[in-house]
Amino acid sequence: MFPNVDLTVHLHRRPRGTWTGLDTTVVFGPTGQGLTSTVLHDVYGPVGRAEQILTVRPMR
């Protein structure tokens, strides 16, 4: 189980077109805390970043 604890999005320009791409990486530490980092882009290149703090817990 991994609930969304926090999400921050920063754009340096407005996306153009109808699609937004996501290039995402995820890293978790030994105690279950993690970070998802995403580069947001359109067909013309990067438009911003999204960062999300995660916590991973066993399901019961």
matplotlib code that plots the C-alpha trace (Angstrom):
import matplotlib.pyplot as plt

x = [0.0, 1.4, -0.7, 0.0, 1.3, 2.2, 2.3, 4.0, 4.0, 6.1, 5.6, 8.1, 5.8, 2.3, 2.1, 1.1, -1.0, -3.4, -0.9, 1.5, 4.2, 5.6, 9.1, 9.0, 11.6, 10.8, 13.2, 12.4, 14.5, 14.8, 12.1, 9.4, 9.7, 10.1, 10.1, 8.6, 10.2, 8.6, 9.7, 6.5, 6.9, 4.9, 6.0, 8.2, 10.2, 10.1, 7.4, 8.1, 8.5, 6.3, 7.5, 5.5, 6.5, 5.3, 5.2, 5.1, 3.3, 2.3, -1.3, -3.1]
y = [0.0, 3.4, 6.5, 9.8, 12.0, 15.2, 16.4, 19.5, 20.6, 23.5, 24.6, 26.9, 27.2, 26.3, 22.8, 23.0, 20.5, 17.9, 15.5, 15.8, 13.2, 12.0, 10.7, 9.3, 7.8, 6.4, 5.9, 4.2, 4.1, 1.1, 2.4, 2.9, 6.6, 7.4, 10.2, 10.2, 12.7, 13.4, 15.6, 16.9, 17.5, 18.1, 17.6, 20.8, 19.7, 19.9, 22.1, 21.4, 18.9, 17.1, 15.7, 13.4, 12.1, 8.5, 6.1, 2.3, 0.1, -3.6, -4.3, -6.3]
z = [0.0, -0.8, 0.1, -1.6, 1.2, -0.8, -4.4, -5.8, -9.5, -10.9, -14.5, -16.3, -19.3, -20.3, -22.0, -25.7, -27.5, -26.2, -24.6, -21.6, -21.2, -17.9, -17.4, -13.8, -11.4, -7.9, -5.0, -1.6, 1.5, 3.9, 6.2, 3.5, 2.7, -0.9, -3.5, -7.0, -9.4, -12.8, -15.7, -17.5, -21.2, -24.4, -28.0, -27.8, -24.7, -20.9, -19.3, -15.6, -12.8, -10.3, -6.9, -4.7, -1.3, -0.7, 2.2, 1.6, 4.1, 4.1, 3.4, 6.1]

ax = plt.figure().add_subplot(projection="3d")
ax.plot(x, y, z, "-o")
ax.set_aspect("equal")
plt.show()
